Amino acid sequence: MSFIVVKVAIKSDRFGNFLRIDAEGMNTYSSTGSVSVTGSITQDHLSVLYPELYSDGTCSIRAPDAPGCYLRMKIDASPDFQDAGVGHANCQYWLEHMGVNPGLENLRLRSLGDGTGAIESVAFPGNFLRMDEDGNVNCQYHGEAIRIPEGAWERFQVLLMG
């Protein structure tokens, strides 16, 4: 499987917070994942992310300053919309690229037709990354029809970085 790596910032369309991954010190696999995935109103080096885009239409989002550390989504609740969201988002360390070992770190970027997009779990279809106004990041179920309403916490702008 081939892949292309780009450099992006992922910004909440509703709140303006940037997705950030602080993977400092993560260099081994952990069955539950690890490190902090949050949002911040300011863009810094921890919010410059590296999606690896694979030929099958999926991707993995690599942390800055931490080769081998990827965003993961773990859904541990029933597949229903819940006000507080479902599951959690953190990271996992892999020595090889995600396309070689697909899992909770494989994601699908979904265009929502208005310049925004949503980040869907491949392992848990219909579940999308979300961020609240305080920068807390977890997941939300919207179903596989991908009808995410305007103003929803699961809408993001993906900004290409130079």
Secondary structure in CASP SS format (residue, H / E / C, confidence):
PFRMAT SS
TARGET T0000
AUTHOR 0000-0000-0000
METHOD secondary structure of the structure
MODEL  1
M C 1.00
S C 1.00
F E 1.00
I E 1.00
V E 1.00
V C 1.00
K C 1.00
V E 1.00
A E 1.00
I E 1.00
K E 1.00
S E 1.00
D C 1.00
R C 1.00
F C 1.00
G C 1.00
N C 1.00
F E 1.00
L E 1.00
R E 1.00
I E 1.00
D E 1.00
A C 1.00
E C 1.00
G C 1.00
M C 1.00
N C 1.00
T C 1.00
Y C 1.00
S C 1.00
S C 1.00
T C 1.00
G C 1.00
S E 1.00
V C 1.00
S E 1.00
V E 1.00
T E 1.00
G E 1.00
S E 1.00
I C 1.00
T C 1.00
Q C 1.00
D C 1.00
H H 1.00
L H 1.00
S H 1.00
V C 1.00
L E 1.00
Y E 1.00
P E 1.00
E E 1.00
L E 1.00
Y E 1.00
S C 1.00
D C 1.00
G C 1.00
T C 1.00
C E 1.00
S E 1.00
I E 1.00
R E 1.00
A C 1.00
P C 1.00
D C 1.00
A C 1.00
P C 1.00
G C 1.00
C E 1.00
Y E 1.00
L E 1.00
R E 1.00
M E 1.00
K E 1.00
I C 1.00
D C 1.00
A C 1.00
S C 1.00
P C 1.00
D C 1.00
F C 1.00
Q C 1.00
D C 1.00
A C 1.00
G C 1.00
V E 1.00
G C 1.00
H E 1.00
A E 1.00
N E 1.00
C E 1.00
Q E 1.00
Y E 1.00
W C 1.00
L C 1.00
E C 1.00
H C 1.00
M H 1.00
G H 1.00
V H 1.00
N C 1.00
P C 1.00
G C 1.00
L C 1.00
E C 1.00
N C 1.00
L E 1.00
R E 1.00
L E 1.00
R E 1.00
S E 1.00
L C 1.00
G C 1.00
D C 1.00
G C 1.00
T C 1.00
G E 1.00
A E 1.00
I E 1.00
E E 1.00
S E 1.00
V C 1.00
A C 1.00
F C 1.00
P C 1.00
G C 1.00
N E 1.00
F E 1.00
L E 1.00
R E 1.00
M E 1.00
D C 1.00
E C 1.00
D C 1.00
G C 1.00
N E 1.00
V E 1.00
N E 1.00
C E 1.00
Q E 1.00
Y E 1.00
H C 1.00
G C 1.00
E C 1.00
A C 1.00
I C 1.00
R C 1.00
I C 1.00
P C 1.00
E C 1.00
G C 1.00
A C 1.00
W C 1.00
E C 1.00
R C 1.00
F E 1.00
Q E 1.00
V E 1.00
L E 1.00
L E 1.00
M C 1.00
G C 1.00
END
